[in-house]
Amino acid sequence: MAKGHKDKIAIITGAAGGIGQAFAKRLAEDGVHIAIADLGDGAATVKMVEAAGRKAVAIKCDVSEPQSVTTMANEVKKHFGHADIVVNCAGIFPQRAFTDMTYDDWRKVMSINLDSAFLVASAFAPGMIERKWGRIVNMASSTLGSVVTGFAHYVASKGGIVGFTRALATDLAPHGITVNAIAPGLTRSPGTLARKPREGLKSMDEEFESVAQMQAIKRVEVPDDLVGTVSYLTSDDAAFITGQTLNVDGGRVRS
Ligand SMILES: NC(=O)c1ccc[n+]([C@@H]2O[C@H](COP(=O)([O-])OP(=O)(O)OC[C@H]3O[C@@H](n4cnc5c(N)ncnc54)[C@H](O)[C@@H]3O)[C@@H](O)[C@H]2O)c1
């Protein structure tokens, strides 16, 4: 069990599947109760958390909508009283050539990937300040340090996440709250499996393999490769680490 996790309460967005679900399972195994905020059905994640002996609640929420986030935060407070840990994991990555990208495409990615981190952190920071302890973890991406095409909106949103993480870490440090980000490489998840492969490749499996060959550790990244980092960053052991973005990508990006 990670230091300081027992009976803490985490709200994880995007935890109905993919990386967020793996985070929920691991934090539950660490002793944390979990609130899942997702557009999708969180029932499978609730089962995983309960199997680990922790409490769980799944709340339908569109993290890009201010009213939806307020309603979700009220539900979390009703159910658990407060939240100690926020993991902003919900995100989308629709690929679109820049010349085809509309302002609506841009706004959609910005609102789900970046505005959401502001909305969810704003909803839970006051309670953390009151209790003088908190952990916020945001999801960045190795695409910020890589050559990728068709992701101008996505990479910009993740650059925003890195900046927001740094600035919020400074604002919240006096209150015992740390704010960090995790930057995964291309990770096998329902979201990436549903994508079209890069031009010239036949399948996403080929793309996963080709990215793995660009890493120092030449195997395909999976959600479980990320869970140790979220466990550590939200523990008491990481109390002196804030404003950082950790590349967890098999050694592909160096920064
Ligand atoms: N998988 C990767 O290769 C990879 C790499 C770098 C960063 N990331 C980041 O990690 C995070 C999770 O990625 P993933 O691969 O698990 O994605 P995924 O598509 O497998 O899962 C994303 C989850 O977010 C939820 N979601 C989407 N829009 C939402 C909204 N508006 N409100 C609430 N929930 C919403 C979905 O329902 C889904 O459960 C994202 O922020 C992504 O940008 C992923």
The ligand as a MOL file (V3000), in Angstrom:
LIG
                    3D

  0  0  0     0  0            999 V3000
M  V30 BEGIN CTAB
M  V30 COUNTS 44 48 0 0 0
M  V30 BEGIN ATOM
M  V30 1 N -3.6020 6.0090 -25.0280 0
M  V30 2 C -2.5840 6.7900 -25.3880 0
M  V30 3 O -1.7910 6.4440 -26.2820 0
M  V30 4 C -2.3480 8.0790 -24.6900 0
M  V30 5 C -1.1040 8.7180 -24.8510 0
M  V30 6 C -0.8860 9.9400 -24.2380 0
M  V30 7 C -1.8650 10.5120 -23.4670 0
M  V30 8 N -3.0610 9.8760 -23.3070 0 CHG=1
M  V30 9 C -4.0850 10.5350 -22.5050 0
M  V30 10 O -4.5540 9.6450 -21.5090 0
M  V30 11 C -5.9280 9.8880 -21.2600 0
M  V30 12 C -6.7130 8.5930 -21.3650 0
M  V30 13 O -6.5210 8.0430 -22.6480 0
M  V30 14 P -7.0670 6.5870 -23.0240 0
M  V30 15 O -6.1550 6.0690 -24.0710 0
M  V30 16 O -7.3560 5.8040 -21.8130 0 CHG=-1
M  V30 17 O -8.4490 6.9840 -23.7520 0
M  V30 18 P -9.7830 6.1020 -23.9540 0
M  V30 19 O -10.4640 6.6980 -25.1290 0
M  V30 20 O -9.4650 4.6650 -23.9870 0
M  V30 21 O -10.5920 6.4430 -22.6240 0
M  V30 22 C -11.0030 7.7770 -22.3940 0
M  V30 23 C -12.1860 7.8030 -21.4410 0
M  V30 24 O -12.5790 9.1860 -21.3230 0
M  V30 25 C -13.9940 9.2480 -21.4320 0
M  V30 26 N -14.4070 10.5600 -21.9690 0
M  V30 27 C -14.1980 11.0630 -23.2080 0
M  V30 28 N -14.7600 12.2830 -23.3200 0
M  V30 29 C -15.3400 12.5620 -22.1200 0
M  V30 30 C -16.0720 13.6620 -21.6140 0
M  V30 31 N -16.3480 14.7220 -22.3700 0
M  V30 32 N -16.5150 13.5990 -20.3370 0
M  V30 33 C -16.2540 12.5150 -19.5680 0
M  V30 34 N -15.5650 11.4440 -19.9860 0
M  V30 35 C -15.1120 11.4600 -21.2640 0
M  V30 36 C -14.3810 8.1100 -22.3740 0
M  V30 37 O -15.7420 7.7560 -22.2070 0
M  V30 38 C -13.4030 7.0090 -21.9360 0
M  V30 39 O -13.9260 6.2240 -20.8870 0
M  V30 40 C -6.3510 10.9800 -22.2420 0
M  V30 41 O -6.2800 12.2400 -21.5990 0
M  V30 42 C -5.2940 10.9040 -23.3300 0
M  V30 43 O -5.1160 12.1080 -24.0260 0
M  V30 44 C -3.3150 8.6790 -23.8990 0
M  V30 END ATOM
M  V30 BEGIN BOND
M  V30 1 1 1 2
M  V30 2 2 2 3
M  V30 3 1 2 4
M  V30 4 1 4 5
M  V30 5 2 4 44
M  V30 6 2 5 6
M  V30 7 1 6 7
M  V30 8 2 7 8
M  V30 9 1 8 9
M  V30 10 1 8 44
M  V30 11 1 9 10
M  V30 12 1 9 42
M  V30 13 1 10 11
M  V30 14 1 11 12
M  V30 15 1 11 40
M  V30 16 1 12 13
M  V30 17 1 13 14
M  V30 18 2 14 15
M  V30 19 1 14 16
M  V30 20 1 14 17
M  V30 21 1 17 18
M  V30 22 2 18 19
M  V30 23 1 18 20
M  V30 24 1 18 21
M  V30 25 1 21 22
M  V30 26 1 22 23
M  V30 27 1 23 24
M  V30 28 1 23 38
M  V30 29 1 24 25
M  V30 30 1 25 26
M  V30 31 1 25 36
M  V30 32 1 26 27
M  V30 33 1 26 35
M  V30 34 2 27 28
M  V30 35 1 28 29
M  V30 36 1 29 30
M  V30 37 2 29 35
M  V30 38 1 30 31
M  V30 39 2 30 32
M  V30 40 1 32 33
M  V30 41 2 33 34
M  V30 42 1 34 35
M  V30 43 1 36 37
M  V30 44 1 36 38
M  V30 45 1 38 39
M  V30 46 1 40 41
M  V30 47 1 40 42
M  V30 48 1 42 43
M  V30 END BOND
M  V30 END CTAB
M  END
